């Protein structure tokens, strides 16, 4: 076979159609980049090809060197991330010659100054733009909202001794509220000038909604504040701000969101009660979904999700079945305790009622509670009596801006008769006792004037109660002296009982120094009588509380062999109403006064199997370290109500340990890894059927019912409940479902394989939600068996308001 070279020699050179192409085959761009020296040369194995044409010779005699362009000069070079790099986070086969970027640092901006949309820079820029847009929208909305709020003028609130206000005449100085937060002093001056207001001095700090203006003289002040205007009228979206002053450019406040006390206190009163219940049920369901979602997030890596989370999709992502909502037996006039604020109304007159909004928003106006459906008629009448007295009193009312004044608040507490069916149309017929507590601030006032005013106050209440038809019950009249800024007084605030006397006799209206009688009224739950002191906590809806406690007892699965921990027991209402269904109740409460009331209530009802202690739960619910052949040392838990102990290992059911009530705090006994309840022996718990001891009662079932305040359980209390292996069932009663969800996240999240220690220097928790903070705490929870939600139910203790109680059963 002839070679390719010999075939080329036989072709006539004059035949262009058959002559070989003198131009070499094109080289790919990749080959050019990889082998640049090859691209610069023309390779042809035929020597005849060099003399095939003059044009070819001229080209080769004067060759023009080929220069490779610098790829970095290209406008789109390295402006996009390599797809291989995005998928595998590594360099592709092209290596350094790839025209795409292999890292965020290598990436270059595009000609239009934008970045690759898939890069972190572009994502960050997009996020910042979005936040900026949202912030801009919020500022626009805030500006629009501020435009709707009419700027108003009140009395100057600067202290006379203040460096800024001390040199000013307080009588010629006024305070402007509802100003835009972004305004400065210059904006305020411009606004006043455009409004035609002459002034001497004006100042406004950026970020605040208040400013100050001072006038030259009374004539200038009168021109700015027309005579006859309603005092302190506001159009804030939250309500009305009023502080003993006159208003500028205000009318009747018709644009205010809370136009009356009914809107502020009972916002659901305008819809039917059935619709209220349905709305509350949906709200609770949405809150429970957060428990499922956040517990799933908090579940440690490598730990399988709990079964109840996997099944949540079957019931609408709820952690457990929501049984429904129990309605209140009494819908109107159900509150047995009402706290009426003292202040000025929209018209500027002294008023006893409810505030129309939050003081933080500058709202201090008070409206009469005449249209509030949750307030009883008796409480309304006493509020009216006090209001009429204040209009004639020589002592001033409390000024929330200046924190000065005498009269502050009126509290009306009611006690009902036992056993009588409630008349839903006239519930006041069942009220047999009433306690009135007037809060004052006596600091800076003459004792003689105060004594005279208190005598007049006592006569006003007693005569007003007697003049009513039928006469109003009045059991006790108490005076509380509180010097703080807020009306929320501490539990140890001084109390004085005022005697109800007639004007005909000469006895003093003020309590004598040697009179130590403590004022009390009584109420009934489940036919048990409860003694209530002036500051003691008691459910405001007595009839609905009976249904609440009965539900908690049914879910707790109580029995004669049950030891019930009543955590946050207060005055002992839960433990005492369930005492007949259990072997023993141990109530734990930090408020010593409430514990005293609880022990008094137990004695009042002849209940012997209850003990209430003042202290912290972690001090009584002790989790010992497991050590072999080590018996408990009871001397370490002297004066404790509860202690756990580990004895010899034997045939013990760890999920149902035995609990013992012992007669002596110094006795040490092997109780089969049980729980010893120490304290004074009770007659109803002194006998034991198995004959182990004549003074020991054993319990197989340990149950806890917790009813914390709105801010929920303390993390240490949650840890004590979670790590106590003997506690298998927990009933959580909450007046704030949000805190219940947060506490349940810590109780129900599976333990990690290794416990993380918290970072004390980390302040990120300040910006966390309650659920986010609970997820963070769950990481440091000691290794223990988690609880699981079993069922939940809402109980409506507060008709006409958005609030309700939520009960959840947790087991493990």
C-alpha positions in Angstrom: 0.0 0.0 0.0 1.4 3.4 -1.0 2.3 5.8 1.8 0.4 9.1 2.2 3.6 10.9 1.3 4.0 9.2 -2.1 0.4 9.8 -3.0 1.0 13.5 -2.5 4.1 13.4 -4.8 2.1 12.1 -7.7 -0.4 15.0 -7.7 0.1 17.8 -10.2 1.0 21.0 -8.5 -1.1 23.0 -10.9 -4.3 21.4 -9.7 -5.7 23.5 -7.0 -8.7 21.3 -6.4 -6.4 18.4 -5.5 -3.7 20.3 -3.8 -3.6 19.9 0.0 -4.8 22.7 2.2 -1.7 24.6 3.3 -3.5 26.0 6.4 -3.2 23.7 9.4 -6.2 22.5 11.3 -7.5 25.0 13.9 -6.6 24.5 17.5 -9.2 24.5 20.2 -9.3 27.3 22.7 -8.6 24.8 25.5 -5.6 23.6 23.6 -4.4 27.1 23.1 -4.5 27.8 26.7 -3.0 24.5 27.7 -0.2 24.4 25.0 0.6 27.9 23.8 3.9 26.9 22.2 2.1 24.6 19.8 -0.4 27.3 18.8 2.5 29.6 17.6 4.0 27.1 15.1 2.7 25.7 11.8 3.6 22.0 11.4 3.6 20.5 8.0 5.6 17.2 7.3 5.7 17.9 3.5 8.8 19.8 2.2 7.1 20.5 -1.1 4.4 22.3 0.7 7.0 25.1 1.5 7.4 25.9 -2.2 3.8 25.4 -3.3 3.1 29.1 -3.6 4.7 32.5 -3.4 2.1 33.8 -1.1 2.9 31.1 1.3 6.6 31.9 1.1 6.1 35.6 1.7 4.0 34.8 4.8 6.6 32.6 6.2 9.5 34.9 5.3 7.9 37.7 7.3 6.1 35.9 10.0 4.0 38.0 12.5 4.3 36.7 16.0 1.0 35.7 17.5 0.3 37.1 21.0 -2.1 35.5 23.3 -4.5 38.0 24.9 -4.5 38.3 28.7 -7.7 36.5 29.9 -7.9 38.8 32.9 -8.6 41.7 30.7 -11.8 40.2 29.5 -14.8 42.0 31.2 -16.6 38.8 32.2 -13.5 36.9 33.4 -13.9 35.3 36.8 -17.3 37.0 37.2 -19.2 33.8 37.8 -18.6 30.8 40.1 -17.6 27.6 38.4 -20.5 25.1 38.4 -18.1 22.4 39.5 -16.9 24.5 42.4 -20.5 25.2 43.5 -21.4 21.5 43.5 -18.2 20.1 45.0 -16.4 23.1 46.6 -13.2 22.3 44.7 -11.3 23.1 41.6 -12.4 21.7 38.3 -10.2 20.0 35.7 -9.1 23.2 34.1 -7.4 24.3 37.3 -6.0 27.8 37.3 -6.7 28.3 33.6 -10.5 28.1 34.2 -12.2 31.4 33.3 -14.7 30.9 36.2 -14.0 31.6 39.8 -13.2 28.8 42.3 -13.7 30.8 45.5 -15.5 33.8 46.8 -12.2 35.7 47.1 -11.4 35.0 43.4 -14.8 36.2 42.2 -14.9 39.6 40.4 -17.8 42.0 40.0 -19.6 42.0 36.6 -19.4 45.0 34.2 -22.7 46.3 35.7 -21.2 46.2 39.2 -23.4 43.3 40.2 -22.3 39.9 41.5 -23.0 36.3 40.6 -26.5 35.7 42.0 -25.3 32.3 43.4 -22.4 33.9 45.4 -22.5 34.7 49.1 -21.9 38.3 48.3 -24.9 38.6 46.2 -27.1 36.8 48.7 -25.8 39.1 51.5 -26.4 42.2 49.4 -29.9 40.9 48.6 -30.7 40.4 52.2 -29.5 43.8 53.2 -31.6 45.4 50.4 -34.6 43.5 51.6 -34.0 44.5 55.2 -33.5 48.1 54.0 -36.8 47.9 52.1 -38.6 46.5 55.1 -37.1 49.2 57.4 -38.1 51.8 54.9 -41.6 50.4 54.8 -41.7 50.4 58.6 -40.5 54.0 58.7 -43.1 55.0 56.2 -45.8 53.2 58.2 -44.5 54.7 61.4 -44.6 58.2 59.8 -48.1 57.6 58.6 -49.1 56.4 62.0 -47.5 59.3 63.7 -49.3 61.7 61.3 -52.6 60.2 62.5 -51.6 60.8 66.2 -52.4 64.4 67.0 -49.7 66.2 68.8 -50.9 67.3 72.2 -49.6 69.4 75.1 -49.6 68.5 78.8 -48.0 69.9 81.9 -44.2 70.1 82.1 -43.0 66.9 83.6 -39.4 68.0 84.3 -38.4 68.0 87.9 -37.8 71.5 89.3 -34.4 70.4 90.5 -33.4 68.9 87.2 -30.5 70.6 85.4 -32.5 71.1 82.3 -35.7 72.2 83.8 -34.6 73.8 87.0 -34.1 77.2 85.5 -37.5 77.1 83.8 -40.8 78.3 85.1 -42.9 75.1 85.5 -46.1 77.1 85.2 -45.0 78.4 81.8 -43.6 75.0 80.5 -45.6 72.3 78.7 -44.9 68.8 77.4 -45.7 67.8 73.9 -46.4 64.1 73.3 -47.0 61.9 70.2 -44.1 63.6 68.3 -42.4 61.6 65.6 -39.4 59.8 66.9 -37.0 61.0 64.2 -37.8 64.7 65.0 -35.0 66.8 66.6 -35.3 70.2 68.3 -35.1 72.0 64.9 -38.1 69.9 63.7 -40.1 70.8 66.7 -39.3 74.5 66.4 -40.3 74.4 62.8 -43.6 72.7 63.6 -44.5 75.2 66.3 -43.7 78.1 64.0 -45.8 76.7 61.2 -48.6 76.2 63.7 -48.5 79.9 64.7 -47.4 79.1 68.2 -45.1 81.7 69.8 -42.6 80.3 72.4 -39.4 81.1 74.3 -37.7 77.7 74.2 -38.3 74.3 72.6 -36.4 71.1 72.9 -36.8 67.5 71.5 -34.5 64.6 71.7 -34.3 62.3 68.7 -35.7 58.8 69.4 -38.3 60.0 71.9 -42.0 60.9 71.3 -42.0 63.8 73.8 -40.7 67.3 73.7 -40.8 70.4 75.8 -41.8 74.0 75.2 -41.5 77.1 77.4 -43.4 80.3 76.9 -42.4 83.9 77.7 -45.5 84.8 79.8 -49.0 83.8 80.6 -50.4 85.6 77.7 -48.3 83.6 75.2 -49.3 80.4 77.0 -53.0 81.3 76.9 -52.7 82.0 73.1 -51.2 78.5 72.6 -53.7 76.8 74.8 -57.2 78.2 74.1 -59.5 78.5 77.1 -62.3 76.0 77.3 -60.5 73.2 75.5 -61.0 69.7 77.0 -58.0 68.9 79.2 -55.5 66.3 78.1 -57.3 64.9 75.0 -55.3 62.5 72.8 -55.7 60.7 69.6 -53.1 58.0 70.1 -53.7 54.6 68.5 -53.3 53.1 72.0 -55.5 55.5 73.9 -55.3 58.9 75.6 -52.5 60.5 77.6 -53.6 62.8 80.4 -51.6 64.4 83.2 -53.5 67.1 85.0 -53.0 69.5 82.1 -54.6 71.2 79.2 -54.5 70.1 75.6 -53.5 71.8 72.4 -55.6 71.3 69.2 -57.5 68.3 70.6 -61.1 67.3 70.2 -63.2 64.5 71.6 -60.6 61.8 70.8 -62.8 60.0 68.4 -59.8 58.6 66.4 -58.4 56.8 69.4 -58.3 53.0 69.2 -59.4 52.5 72.8 -62.3 54.9 72.9 -63.6 53.5 76.2 -62.8 51.1 79.0 -64.9 48.4 77.4 -62.6 48.4 74.3 -59.4 48.5 76.4 -60.4 45.8 79.0 -62.9 43.5 77.1 -62.0 43.8 73.4 -64.1 40.7 72.5 -67.3 41.9 74.1 -68.7 43.0 70.7 -68.9 39.3 69.4 -71.0 36.4 70.7 -69.6 34.2 73.4 -69.6 31.2 71.1 -67.4 33.1 68.6 -65.1 34.1 71.4 -64.5 30.5 72.4 -63.8 29.5 68.8 -61.3 32.4 68.4 -59.5 31.4 71.6 -59.4 27.7 70.6 -57.7 28.7 67.2 -55.3 30.9 69.0 -54.3 28.1 71.4 -53.9 25.7 68.5 -51.5 28.1 66.7 -49.5 28.4 69.9 -49.3 24.6 70.3 -47.9 24.2 66.8 -44.9 26.2 67.9 -44.2 23.5 70.5 -43.9 20.9 67.7 -41.8 23.1 65.4 -39.4 24.3 68.1 -38.9 20.8 69.7 -38.1 19.4 66.3 -35.5 22.2 65.9 -34.1 21.6 69.3 -33.7 17.8 68.8 -30.0 17.0 69.0 -28.1 15.8 65.9 -27.9 12.1 65.8 -30.9 11.6 68.1 -34.1 10.3 66.5 -37.2 12.5 66.7 -39.7 11.6 69.3 -42.7 9.6 68.1 -45.2 12.4 69.0 -43.4 14.7 66.6 -43.5 12.2 63.8 -47.3 11.8 64.4 -47.9 15.5 64.6 -48.7 15.7 60.8 -51.7 13.5 61.4 -53.3 16.1 63.7 -52.4 19.3 62.0 -48.8 19.6 63.4 -50.2 19.8 66.9 -48.0 18.1 69.6 -51.0 16.4 71.0 -54.8 16.4 70.6 -56.5 19.6 71.6 -59.6 18.4 73.4 -61.4 21.7 73.0 -62.2 24.6 75.4 -64.4 24.6 78.5 -66.7 27.6 78.7 -67.2 29.7 81.8 -70.4 29.0 83.8 -70.7 32.7 84.4 -70.0 35.0 81.4 -70.9 38.5 82.8 -69.9 40.0 86.1 -67.6 37.0 86.8 -64.6 38.8 88.3 -64.3 38.5 92.1 -61.4 41.0 92.1 -61.2 44.3 90.3 -58.3 46.8 90.5 -59.5 50.3 89.5 -57.0 53.0 88.6 -57.3 56.6 89.7 -56.7 59.3 87.1 -58.4 61.9 84.8 -60.9 61.1 82.2 -60.9 62.4 78.6 -62.9 65.4 80.0 -60.3 66.1 82.7 -62.4 65.1 85.7 -61.2 62.7 88.5 -62.2 59.2 87.5 -62.0 55.7 89.1 -61.9 53.0 86.4 -59.5 51.5 83.8 -56.7 53.1 81.8 -57.3 53.3 78.1 -53.9 52.1 77.1 -50.3 51.6 78.1 -48.4 54.2 80.1 -45.2 53.5 78.0 -47.1 54.9 75.0 -47.9 58.0 77.0 -51.5 56.8 77.8 -52.8 57.9 81.3 -56.4 58.6 80.6 -58.9 56.6 82.8 -62.5 55.8 81.8 -65.4 54.6 84.0 -66.0 50.8 83.9 -69.8 51.2 83.5 -69.9 49.2 80.2 -67.3 46.5 81.1 -69.3 43.2 81.1 -66.7 41.3 83.3 -67.1 43.6 86.3 -69.8 42.9 88.9 -72.4 45.5 89.7 -71.2 45.7 93.3 -67.6 46.6 92.2 -69.0 49.2 89.9 -71.0 50.9 92.7 -68.0 51.0 95.0 -65.9 52.5 92.2 -68.6 55.2 91.8 -68.6 56.0 95.5 -64.8 56.4 95.6 -64.9 58.6 92.5 -67.5 60.9 94.1 -65.3 61.1 97.2 -62.2 62.0 95.1 -63.9 64.9 93.5 -64.3 66.5 97.0 -61.0 65.4 98.5 -58.3 67.9 99.5 -55.5 65.4 98.7 -54.3 65.1 95.1 -54.6 62.0 92.9 -51.4 60.2 91.7 -49.7 61.8 88.8 -48.0 59.1 86.7 -45.6 61.6 84.9 -44.4 63.3 88.1 -44.8 60.3 90.4 -46.4 62.5 93.0 -49.9 62.5 94.6 -51.8 60.6 97.3 -54.7 58.5 96.0 -53.6 55.7 93.6 -55.9 52.7 93.3 -59.0 50.9 94.6 -59.2 47.1 94.8 -62.6 45.4 95.3 -62.6 41.7 96.4 -65.8 39.7 96.7 -66.6 36.4 98.4 -69.6 34.2 97.4 -72.0 32.0 99.4 -71.5 28.2 99.2 -73.8 25.7 97.7 -76.3 28.1 96.1 -76.9 27.8 92.3 -75.6 30.9 90.5 -78.1 33.3 89.1 -76.5 34.2 85.7 -78.8 37.2 85.4 -78.1 38.6 88.9 -74.8 37.0 90.1 -74.4 39.7 92.8 -77.1 38.0 94.8 -74.6 35.3 95.8 -72.0 37.8 97.0 -71.9 37.8 100.8 -68.5 39.5 101.7 -66.6 42.4 100.2 -63.1 43.7 101.0 -62.0 47.2 99.8 -58.3 48.1 99.7 -57.4 51.7 98.9 -53.8 52.2 97.8 -52.2 55.6 98.7 -48.8 57.2 99.0 -48.5 59.1 102.3 -45.0 60.3 101.8 -44.7 64.1 102.1 -48.2 64.7 103.5 -49.2 65.9 106.9 -50.4 63.2 109.2 -53.3 65.2 110.6 -54.6 65.9 107.1 -54.2 62.3 106.1 -56.1 61.1 109.2 -58.9 63.5 108.5 -59.3 62.4 104.9 -59.2 58.7 105.9 -62.0 59.3 108.3 -64.1 60.9 105.6 -63.2 58.1 103.2 -64.5 55.5 105.7 -67.7 57.3 106.2 -68.2 57.7 102.5 -67.9 53.9 101.9 -70.0 52.9 104.9 -72.8 55.4 104.2 -72.7 54.7 100.4 -73.0 51.0 101.0 -75.9 51.4 103.5 -77.7 53.9 101.2 -77.9 51.3 98.3 -80.9 49.1 97.9 -80.3 46.4 98.9 -77.4 47.5 101.1 -74.0 46.5 99.7 -71.9 44.1 101.8 -68.8 45.6 103.4 -66.6 43.2 105.4 -63.3 45.1 105.6 -61.8 48.4 104.5 -58.0 48.3 104.2 -55.4 51.0 103.4 -52.2 50.1 101.6 -49.3 52.5 101.7 -47.1 52.2 98.6 -44.3 54.5 97.5 -43.3 52.9 94.2 -43.7 54.2 90.7 -46.0 51.5 89.5 -49.3 50.5 91.3 -48.0 47.0 91.6 -47.0 47.0 95.3 -44.7 44.4 96.9 -46.2 41.7 99.1 -44.8 43.4 102.2 -46.3 46.8 101.6 -47.7 48.3 104.9 -51.4 47.6 105.5 -53.8 49.3 107.8 -57.4 48.3 108.5 -59.9 51.1 108.7 -62.9 50.5 110.8 -66.4 51.1 109.5 -68.0 53.5 112.0 -70.9 55.8 112.0 -70.7 59.5 112.3 -72.9 59.5 115.5 -70.4 57.7 117.7 -67.1 59.2 118.7 -64.8 56.3 117.8 -62.0 56.9 115.4 -62.2 55.7 111.8 -58.6 54.7 111.8 -57.4 51.4 113.1 -55.9 51.5 116.6 -52.2 50.6 117.0 -53.1 47.7 119.4 -55.6 46.2 117.0 -53.8 43.3 115.3 -56.8 41.7 113.6 -56.0 40.8 110.0 -58.7 41.7 107.4 -60.0 38.7 105.5 -62.9 37.5 103.4 -63.9 34.0 102.4 -64.8 32.3 99.2 -65.7 28.7 98.2 -64.4 26.3 95.6 -65.8 22.8 95.5 -67.5 23.4 98.8 -64.2 24.2 100.5 -63.9 27.5 102.4 -60.9 29.6 101.6 -59.7 32.5 103.7 -58.4 35.4 101.5 -56.1 38.1 102.8 -55.9 41.5 101.0 -52.9 40.6 98.8 -53.4 36.8 98.4 -53.7 35.3 95.0 -57.1 33.7 94.2 -58.6 32.9 90.8 -60.7 35.8 89.7 -63.4 33.5 88.2 -64.4 31.1 91.0 -66.9 29.0 89.2 -64.6 28.4 86.2 -61.7 27.6 88.6 -63.8 24.7 89.9 -63.9 23.2 86.4 -60.2 23.9 85.9 -59.1 22.1 89.1 -61.4 19.2 88.4 -60.0 18.8 85.0 -56.4 18.8 86.3 -57.3 16.2 88.9 -58.9 13.9 86.3 -55.9 14.1 84.0 -53.4 13.5 86.9 -54.8 10.0 87.5 -55.0 10.4 91.2 -55.5 7.7 93.8 -54.9 6.7 97.5 -51.3 5.7 96.6 -50.6 9.1 94.9 -48.2 11.7 96.2 -49.2 15.1 94.7 -46.7 17.9 94.4 -48.6 21.2 94.1 -45.9 23.5 92.6 -46.5 27.2 92.9 -49.4 26.3 95.2 -50.2 29.9 96.3 -53.0 29.7 98.9 -53.3 25.9 98.3 -56.5 25.9 96.3 -55.4 23.1 93.9 -53.9 20.8 96.5 -56.8 21.2 99.0 -59.5 20.7 96.4 -57.8 17.4 95.3 -56.6 16.3 98.8 -59.5 13.8 99.2 -58.4 12.0 96.0 -54.7 11.4 97.0 -52.6 10.0 99.8 -50.8 13.2 100.5 -50.3 16.7 99.1 -47.0 18.6 99.3 -47.5 22.3 98.3 -44.4 24.4 97.5 -44.5 28.2 97.3 -41.9 30.9 97.6 -44.3 33.5 99.1 -44.4 32.9 102.8 -47.6 34.8 103.3 -49.4 32.6 100.7 -48.1 29.5 102.5 -49.5 30.8 105.7 -52.8 31.2 104.0 -52.6 27.7 102.6 -51.9 26.2 106.0 -54.8 28.2 107.5 -57.1 27.0 104.7 -56.1 23.4 105.4 -56.9 23.8 109.1 -60.1 25.7 108.3 -61.4 22.7 106.2 -60.0 20.0 108.5 -57.7 18.5 105.9 -54.9 16.5 107.4 -53.0 15.1 104.5 -51.5 18.4 103.2 -48.3 20.1 104.0 -47.3 23.5 102.5 -43.8 24.8 102.7 -42.2 28.1 101.8 -39.2 27.6 99.6 -37.9 26.6 96.2 -38.8 23.4 94.5 -35.2 22.4 93.8 -34.7 22.4 97.6 -37.3 19.7 98.2 -37.3 17.7 94.9 -33.8 16.4 95.2 -32.1 14.3 92.5 -29.2 12.4 94.2 -26.2 11.0 92.5 -26.4 7.2 92.0 -23.8 5.4 94.1 -23.8 1.7 94.8 -24.4 0.5 98.3 -25.0 4.0 99.6 -28.0 4.7 101.8 -29.5 8.2 101.9 -28.5 10.6 104.6 -31.7 12.2 105.8 -29.9 14.5 108.1 -28.8 16.5 105.0 -32.5 17.2 104.3 -33.7 18.3 107.7 -36.7 20.6 107.4 -37.2 19.5 103.8 -40.6 18.3 102.7 -39.3 15.9 100.0 -36.1 14.0 99.5 -35.1 11.2 97.1 -32.9 8.4 98.2 -31.1 5.4 96.5 -30.9 2.2 98.4 -29.7 -1.3 97.4 -30.4 -2.4 93.9 -33.2 -5.0 93.9 -36.5 -5.7 92.3 -37.4 -2.1 91.8 -39.6 -0.6 89.2 -37.6 2.5 88.2 -40.7 4.0 86.4 -42.9 3.5 89.5 -40.7 4.0 92.6 -42.3 3.8 96.0 -42.7 7.0 97.9 -42.7 7.1 101.7 -44.0 9.5 104.2 -41.9 9.2 107.3 -42.4 10.4 110.8 -38.9 11.5 111.7 -36.6 13.7 109.7 -33.6 12.0 111.2 -34.5 8.4 110.3 -32.6 6.7 107.6 -34.4 3.8 105.9 -33.9 1.7 102.8 -37.1 2.4 100.9 -36.3 0.5 97.8 -35.0 3.5 95.9 -38.2 5.3 96.9 -38.9 8.9 97.8 -39.2 9.8 101.5 -41.6 12.6 102.4 -40.5 14.0 105.7 -42.3 16.1 108.3 -44.8 15.8 111.0 -46.9 12.6 110.9 -50.5 13.1 109.7 -53.3 11.1 111.2 -54.7 10.1 107.8 -51.2 8.9 106.6 -49.9 7.1 109.6 -50.9 3.5 108.9 -49.2 1.2 106.4 -50.8 -1.9 105.1 -47.6 -3.9 104.4 -46.4 -3.6 108.0 -43.0 -2.2 107.2 -43.4 0.7 109.7 -46.2 2.0 111.8 -45.4 5.6 110.9 -44.6 5.3 107.2 -47.0 5.6 104.3 -45.7 4.4 100.9 -46.8 5.8 97.6 -46.3 4.3 94.2 -47.6 7.2 92.1 -45.8 10.6 92.0 -47.6 13.4 90.2 -46.9 17.1 90.0 -49.4 19.9 89.1 -47.8 23.2 88.3 -49.6 26.5 88.1 -46.9 29.2 87.6 -47.4 32.9 87.1 -47.5 34.4 83.6 -43.7 34.3 83.1 -43.6 30.6 83.6 -41.4 28.2 85.5 -37.8 29.1 86.4 -35.2 27.1 84.5 -33.9 25.5 87.7 -37.5 24.3 88.5 -37.8 22.9 85.0 -34.5 21.1 85.5 -35.7 19.6 88.8 -38.9 18.3 87.3 -37.2 16.9 84.2 -34.4 15.1 86.0 -36.5 13.5 88.8 -36.9 10.0 87.5 -39.7 9.2 90.0 -42.0 11.8 88.4 -43.9 10.2 85.6 -46.8 12.5 85.1 -47.0 16.3 85.1 -50.1 18.5 84.6 -49.2 22.0 83.6 -51.8 24.8 84.1 -50.9 28.1 82.4 -52.5 31.5 82.1 -50.0 32.3 79.4 -49.8 29.6 76.7 -46.7 31.1 75.2 -44.7 30.4 78.4 -46.2 26.9 78.6 -44.8 26.2 75.1 -41.4 27.5 76.1 -41.3 25.4 79.3 -42.6 22.3 77.4 -39.8 22.6 74.9 -37.2 22.1 77.7 -39.3 19.3 79.3 -39.9 17.4 76.0 -36.7 17.7 74.0 -34.6 14.5 73.9 -31.3 14.7 75.7 -28.2 15.0 73.6 -25.4 12.4 73.8 -23.1 15.0 75.4 -24.4 17.9 77.4 -23.2 21.4 76.3 -22.2 23.8 78.9 -23.8 27.2 78.6 -21.7 30.2 77.6 -22.2 32.7 80.4 -20.6 35.5 78.2 -23.1 35.0 75.4 -25.6 37.8 75.5 -27.5 36.7 72.4 -30.3 35.4 74.6 -31.4 39.0 75.1 -32.7 39.1 71.5 -34.2 35.5 71.6 -37.8 34.7 71.7 -39.1 32.6 74.6 -39.1 29.5 72.3 -35.6 30.2 71.0 -34.3 30.7 74.5 -35.9 27.4 75.5 -34.2 25.6 72.6 -30.9 27.1 73.7 -31.4 25.9 77.3 -32.4 22.4 76.2 -28.8 21.9 74.9 -27.5 22.1 78.5 -30.3 20.0 80.1 -28.8 17.0 82.0 -29.3 13.7 80.3 -32.7 12.5 81.4 -35.9 11.0 80.0 -38.0 13.6 78.3 -41.7 14.1 78.8 -44.2 13.8 75.9 -47.4 15.8 75.4 -50.5 13.6 75.8 -53.4 16.0 75.5 -54.4 19.6 76.1 -57.5 21.6 76.7 -58.3 25.3 77.1 -60.5 26.7 79.9 -62.1 30.1 79.6 -61.6 31.9 82.9 -61.7 35.3 81.2 -64.8 35.8 79.0 -64.8 38.9 76.7 -61.0 39.0 76.7 -58.4 37.2 74.5 -57.0 35.3 77.4 -57.7 31.8 78.7 -56.1 29.1 80.7 -54.4 26.1 79.0 -54.0 22.7 80.6 -51.6 20.1 79.2 -50.8 16.6 80.4 -47.2 15.5 80.1 -46.1 11.9 80.6 -43.0 9.7 80.2 
